Amino acid sequence: MPIGGRKVPPVAVEKQQARVASTISGREVDLPAMWNRMFEPRVLTDYGPDGFAAIAKLPGGESLEWCYGCGKCTPVCPVDMVGDYGPRKIHRKVQTGTDLFAAPDLWLCTACGNCLRVCPKRVDMIAIMPAVREAALSGAAVPAELQEVFEKTFRYGNALGQNQRRRARWAETAGVPVRILATDPAPVDVLFYVEDYWSFHPRGQDAARAFARVATALGIDWAILGPEEKTLGDSQRLAGEKGLFDALVEDVTATLAKYEFQRIVTPDPHAFNALVKEYPQRGHTFDAQHYTQLLAPLVGQIGWARELNLRVTFHDPCYLGRQNGEYDAPRTLIEAIPGVQLVEMGRCRENAYCCGGGGGGMWLDGFTSDHTTERLAERRVREAARTGADVLVVCCPYEVSRFTDAAKSTGHGHLRVCDIIELIDEATRDGTSGG
């Protein structure tokens, strides 16, 4: 009964032995305490609300305790498929005393959003995990490889720790002129926000050069920021560095305010997510597109030069598809390429598997290897190989390197991994020209 406004738990009655008479036969049976516990009320004194209360205090952390254990999240969680995870399991661990702020589980979530898609209680791990991570950043439990990325981003404006003066180096060998607004600041239709991995990673630079050639051939009026560009920082935000993200927002928007453009186009679904969801919350609204959304309406204008005769399968990026609802633009481009046959993996579109790079996972492969049986990218490559595809096609800068490494480590080195824009570029050239 409530006493002084608080519920008082009942006193458990525990007997070591009980004699029970059957209401049918009248026969008496001696029951030990293990049976007696089935008939008397018990109080679960091992569990308390403190773990949930600490998380619920954080903006975004409120929904964890809404879980009622239906388990729908577990079979769709990509981490659970290679480990022991899922929001329901996180909820249960917190309920039974695990300190999520100091637990390895905090850093395993890739913020893919598949759990939220099926959760009837709207337990939102995409809000919960960044909130708890932010609160935990001052502790010693933060993986060193993630802390290093935060430091590189703060110092250099990119996750790879590269000198900003090298941001436009890829354009020197694109084979077409690439306009940089710092040296040619006239108004432009498309501001192409290249982001880190297309700017600095060798395989990303291949895709950037391919985009430059295709966009120029289509007559698109476009330009880049070059050395003035900094990462939009969405992955750092999801990894818990909200303060760093807010600082990046200030720097990025100050740079963008210097130039006139109609829309921002980016190859990075995480950057796209930041532009359409996070920057508007901070008072900065742009007409933003993923590059596949820019090119899909123009597919009829592409001048194809040859057939590729390839069987391909496509991996939906979590932050283009499930998070922002774009499934058709990439497929429109793939299916338009002469000689290309698209075969879908079993898990595609809204139920697509995760590459493991989201939510800071791009920089946590060493950490996650201690808590999973295989990398998420390796599991996805196995799925792609089972389709019989020659090529695993992607449209996220994180994925080419992740899947290429995974193809080698799983014995599927024959599976080529490339961005959609690379196939388009390949099919628009006669195969004899360089660049």
C-alpha positions in Angstrom: 0.0 0.0 0.0 1.2 3.6 -0.6 2.7 5.1 2.5 3.7 8.7 2.5 3.2 8.9 -1.3 5.5 6.0 -2.0 4.7 2.4 -2.7 6.1 -0.1 -0.2 6.9 -3.5 -1.6 5.1 -6.5 -0.1 6.9 -8.8 2.3 7.7 -12.1 0.6 6.5 -15.1 2.5 9.0 -17.9 2.0 8.5 -21.4 3.5 11.1 -24.1 3.4 8.5 -26.8 3.2 4.7 -26.9 2.6 2.1 -29.6 2.8 -0.6 -29.1 0.2 -3.8 -31.2 -0.1 -5.2 -32.0 -3.5 -8.7 -30.6 -3.9 -9.6 -33.6 -6.1 -8.2 -36.6 -4.3 -7.6 -35.2 -0.9 -4.1 -36.6 -1.0 -1.5 -34.5 0.7 1.8 -33.7 -1.0 5.0 -32.2 0.6 6.4 -29.4 -1.6 9.9 -27.9 -1.0 10.7 -24.2 -1.2 11.4 -24.2 -4.9 7.7 -25.1 -5.4 6.5 -22.9 -2.7 7.9 -19.9 -4.6 5.4 -20.5 -7.4 2.5 -19.9 -5.0 3.7 -16.9 -2.9 4.4 -13.3 -4.2 8.0 -12.4 -4.8 9.7 -9.1 -5.0 12.5 -8.5 -7.5 14.8 -6.6 -5.3 17.9 -7.0 -7.6 16.6 -4.4 -10.1 16.3 -0.7 -9.7 15.3 2.4 -11.8 18.6 4.2 -11.4 20.1 3.1 -14.7 17.1 4.3 -16.7 16.8 7.5 -14.6 20.4 8.5 -15.5 19.8 7.9 -19.2 16.4 9.5 -19.2 17.9 12.8 -17.9 19.8 13.2 -21.1 18.0 14.9 -24.0 17.2 12.1 -26.4 17.6 9.3 -23.8 14.1 9.2 -22.6 12.8 6.4 -24.7 15.0 3.5 -23.6 12.8 2.6 -20.6 9.7 2.5 -23.0 10.9 -0.9 -24.2 8.5 -3.7 -23.1 10.5 -6.6 -24.4 8.7 -7.6 -27.5 12.0 -8.5 -29.2 11.1 -7.2 -32.7 14.4 -5.3 -32.8 16.7 -8.2 -32.2 16.3 -10.1 -35.5 16.8 -6.9 -37.5 19.8 -5.5 -35.6 22.9 -6.0 -37.8 25.2 -6.1 -34.7 23.1 -8.9 -33.1 23.6 -11.0 -36.2 27.3 -11.0 -35.6 27.2 -10.7 -31.8 24.9 -10.4 -28.9 23.1 -7.1 -29.1 19.9 -5.3 -29.9 17.9 -2.5 -28.0 15.9 -5.1 -26.1 19.1 -6.6 -24.8 20.5 -3.2 -24.0 17.3 -2.4 -22.1 17.6 -5.7 -20.1 21.2 -5.1 -19.2 20.5 -1.6 -17.9 17.5 -3.0 -16.0 19.8 -5.5 -14.3 22.5 -3.1 -13.4 24.8 -2.6 -16.3 26.3 0.9 -16.5 25.8 1.8 -20.1 28.0 4.8 -19.8 31.0 2.6 -19.2 30.0 -0.5 -21.1 31.4 -1.6 -24.5 27.8 -1.9 -25.7 27.7 1.8 -25.9 30.0 1.9 -28.9 28.8 -1.0 -30.9 25.5 0.5 -32.2 25.9 1.8 -35.8 22.8 4.0 -35.6 21.4 2.2 -38.7 17.8 2.8 -37.5 16.5 -0.7 -38.4 15.3 -1.3 -34.8 13.3 2.0 -34.8 11.6 0.9 -38.0 10.0 -2.1 -36.3 9.7 -0.9 -32.7 6.1 -0.5 -31.6 7.2 1.7 -28.6 9.4 4.0 -30.7 12.5 3.3 -28.6 15.0 5.5 -30.6 18.5 4.3 -30.4 19.6 7.0 -32.9 18.8 9.5 -30.2 19.7 7.4 -27.1 23.2 6.3 -28.1 24.6 9.7 -29.1 23.2 11.2 -25.9 24.8 8.6 -23.7 28.0 8.7 -25.7 28.2 12.5 -25.3 27.9 12.1 -21.6 30.5 9.4 -21.5 33.2 11.2 -23.6 35.0 12.4 -20.5 35.5 8.9 -19.3 38.3 6.4 -19.9 35.9 4.0 -21.7 36.0 6.0 -25.0 37.8 3.8 -27.7 41.1 5.3 -28.5 40.6 5.0 -32.2 37.4 7.1 -32.0 39.1 9.7 -29.8 41.8 10.0 -32.4 39.2 10.8 -35.1 37.6 13.5 -33.0 41.0 15.1 -32.5 41.8 15.0 -36.3 38.4 16.5 -37.1 38.9 19.3 -34.6 42.4 20.1 -35.8 42.1 19.6 -39.6 38.3 19.7 -40.3 38.3 16.1 -41.6 38.3 12.6 -40.1 41.4 11.5 -42.0 43.7 14.1 -40.5 44.7 15.4 -43.9 45.9 18.9 -44.7 43.0 21.0 -46.0 45.1 22.3 -48.9 45.0 18.8 -50.3 41.2 18.7 -50.5 41.0 19.5 -54.2 44.1 17.5 -55.3 41.9 14.8 -56.9 40.5 17.4 -59.3 44.0 17.9 -61.0 43.6 14.5 -62.7 39.9 14.5 -63.4 40.4 15.2 -67.1 37.9 18.1 -67.0 38.0 21.6 -65.4 36.8 21.6 -61.8 35.8 25.1 -60.6 36.8 26.0 -57.0 34.7 28.9 -55.6 37.6 30.4 -53.7 39.3 31.3 -57.0 36.1 31.8 -59.0 33.3 33.0 -56.7 30.6 33.7 -59.2 27.1 32.3 -58.5 26.7 28.6 -59.3 23.7 26.2 -59.5 25.2 23.1 -57.7 27.6 23.4 -54.9 29.2 20.0 -54.8 30.1 19.1 -51.2 32.7 16.4 -51.7 33.2 15.4 -48.1 36.2 13.6 -46.6 36.4 10.2 -48.2 35.9 11.4 -51.8 38.4 14.1 -51.1 41.2 12.1 -49.6 40.8 8.4 -49.8 42.3 7.0 -53.1 39.2 5.0 -54.0 37.0 7.9 -53.1 39.0 10.1 -55.3 38.3 7.7 -58.2 34.6 8.3 -57.7 35.1 12.0 -57.4 36.9 12.2 -60.7 34.1 10.1 -62.3 31.5 12.4 -61.0 33.4 15.4 -62.4 33.4 13.9 -65.8 29.8 12.8 -65.8 28.5 16.2 -64.4 30.6 18.1 -66.9 29.3 16.0 -69.8 25.7 16.7 -68.7 26.3 20.4 -68.7 25.7 20.8 -65.0 26.8 24.1 -63.6 28.7 23.0 -60.5 31.7 23.9 -58.3 33.4 22.9 -55.1 34.7 24.7 -52.0 38.1 23.0 -52.2 40.4 23.9 -49.3 37.6 25.8 -47.6 35.5 22.7 -47.2 35.2 21.0 -43.8 33.3 17.9 -43.0 29.6 18.4 -42.1 30.2 16.2 -39.1 27.1 14.0 -38.9 29.1 10.8 -38.1 31.0 12.6 -35.4 27.7 13.8 -33.9 26.3 10.3 -33.9 29.5 9.1 -32.2 28.7 11.5 -29.3 30.7 14.6 -30.2 27.8 17.1 -30.3 30.1 19.9 -29.3 32.4 19.3 -32.2 29.4 19.0 -34.5 28.0 22.4 -33.4 31.4 24.0 -33.9 31.5 22.5 -37.4 28.0 23.8 -38.2 29.3 27.3 -37.3 32.4 27.0 -39.5 30.6 25.4 -42.5 27.7 27.8 -42.6 30.0 30.8 -42.3 31.8 29.5 -45.4 28.6 28.8 -47.3 27.4 32.3 -46.6 30.2 33.7 -48.7 28.8 32.1 -52.0 25.6 32.1 -54.0 24.3 28.7 -55.1 20.9 27.1 -55.7 21.5 23.7 -54.1 24.0 21.5 -52.3 24.7 18.1 -53.7 26.9 15.5 -51.9 27.9 11.9 -52.4 27.8 11.2 -48.7 24.5 10.0 -47.2 25.7 11.1 -43.8 26.4 14.6 -45.0 23.0 14.6 -46.8 21.3 13.6 -43.5 23.0 16.4 -41.7 21.9 19.0 -44.3 18.2 17.9 -44.4 17.7 17.1 -40.7 20.4 18.5 -38.4 21.4 21.9 -39.9 17.8 23.1 -40.2 17.4 22.5 -36.5 20.1 25.0 -36.0 18.6 27.6 -38.3 20.4 26.7 -41.6 18.2 25.3 -44.3 19.4 24.3 -47.8 18.1 22.7 -50.9 20.1 19.5 -50.5 20.4 16.4 -52.6 22.4 13.2 -52.8 24.2 12.9 -56.1 22.0 10.1 -57.2 19.0 12.4 -56.8 20.7 15.0 -59.0 21.5 12.6 -61.8 18.4 10.3 -61.8 16.2 12.9 -63.6 19.0 13.4 -66.1 19.5 9.8 -67.0 17.9 10.2 -70.4 20.6 12.8 -71.3 23.6 10.6 -70.5 25.5 9.7 -73.6 26.3 6.0 -73.3 29.3 4.7 -75.2 29.3 1.0 -74.5 27.6 -1.9 -72.7 29.2 -3.2 -69.6 27.6 -6.7 -69.5 27.7 -7.0 -65.7 25.5 -8.6 -63.1 25.4 -6.3 -60.1 23.8 -6.1 -56.7 23.2 -2.9 -54.8 23.7 -2.1 -51.1 21.3 0.6 -49.8 23.1 3.0 -47.5 21.3 3.3 -44.2 21.4 7.1 -44.2 20.1 7.5 -47.8 17.5 4.7 -47.7 16.1 3.9 -44.3 16.8 7.3 -42.7 15.7 9.5 -45.6 13.5 7.3 -47.7 15.5 7.4 -51.0 15.6 3.9 -52.6 14.7 4.6 -56.2 17.2 7.2 -57.5 20.2 4.8 -57.2 18.3 2.0 -58.9 17.2 4.3 -61.7 20.8 5.0 -62.5 21.9 1.4 -62.2 19.1 0.1 -64.4 19.8 2.7 -67.0 23.5 1.6 -67.6 23.6 -0.5 -70.8 24.3 -4.2 -70.2 23.9 -4.0 -66.5 21.5 -6.5 -64.8 20.5 -5.6 -61.2 19.8 -8.5 -58.8 18.6 -7.6 -55.3 20.0 -9.1 -52.1 17.4 -10.6 -49.7 17.8 -7.7 -47.3 17.4 -4.6 -49.3 15.5 -1.2 -49.3 14.0 -0.5 -45.9 15.4 -3.8 -44.4 18.9 -3.5 -45.9 21.8 -4.6 -43.8 24.3 -2.1 -42.5 27.9 -1.9 -43.7 29.0 -1.1 -40.1 30.3 2.4 -40.8 27.5 4.5 -39.3 27.4 6.0 -35.9 31.2 6.2 -35.7 31.6 2.5 -36.7 33.7 3.6 -39.7 36.5 4.2 -37.2 35.8 1.4 -34.7 36.7 -1.8 -36.6 39.5 -2.6 -34.1 37.2 -2.1 -31.1 34.2 -4.0 -32.5 36.4 -7.0 -33.5 36.7 -7.8 -29.8 32.9 -8.0 -29.5 31.6 -9.6 -32.7 32.3 -12.8 -34.7 32.9 -10.9 -37.9 32.6 -7.4 -39.3 29.3 -6.3 -40.6 30.9 -5.5 -43.9 32.0 -9.1 -44.2 28.6 -10.5 -43.6 27.2 -8.1 -46.2 29.8 -9.2 -48.7 28.8 -12.8 -48.2 25.2 -11.9 -49.0 26.3 -10.1 -52.1 28.3 -13.0 -53.3 25.4 -15.3 -52.9 23.5 -13.4 -55.6 26.1 -14.4 -58.2 26.9 -10.7 -58.9 30.1 -9.6 -60.5 29.9 -6.2 -58.8 28.7 -4.9 -55.5 27.5 -1.4 -56.2 27.3 1.3 -53.6 26.7 5.1 -53.3 28.2 6.0 -50.0 31.9 7.0 -49.6 32.4 4.7 -46.6 31.4 1.6 -48.4 33.9 1.1 -51.2 36.9 0.6 -48.9 34.9 -1.3 -46.3 33.5 -3.8 -48.8 36.7 -4.1 -50.8 38.5 -5.1 -47.6 35.7 -7.5 -46.6 35.7 -9.1 -50.0 39.4 -10.0 -49.6 39.1 -11.2 -46.0 36.1 -13.5 -46.8 37.7 -15.1 -49.9 35.5 -13.2 -52.4 38.2 -11.1 -54.0 36.5 -11.8 -57.4 33.6 -9.5 -56.3 34.3 -6.0 -57.6 33.2 -3.1 -55.4 32.5 0.3 -56.9 30.4 3.3 -56.7 27.4 3.8 -59.1 29.1 6.9 -60.5 32.1 4.8 -61.5 30.0 2.4 -63.6 28.2 5.4 -65.2 31.5 7.0 -66.1 32.8 3.6 -67.4 29.8 3.2 -69.6 30.0 6.7 -71.1 33.6 6.2 -72.2 34.8 4.0 -75.1 37.4 2.2 -73.0 40.3 3.7 -75.0 40.7 7.0 -73.2 42.7 7.4 -70.0 42.0 9.4 -66.8 
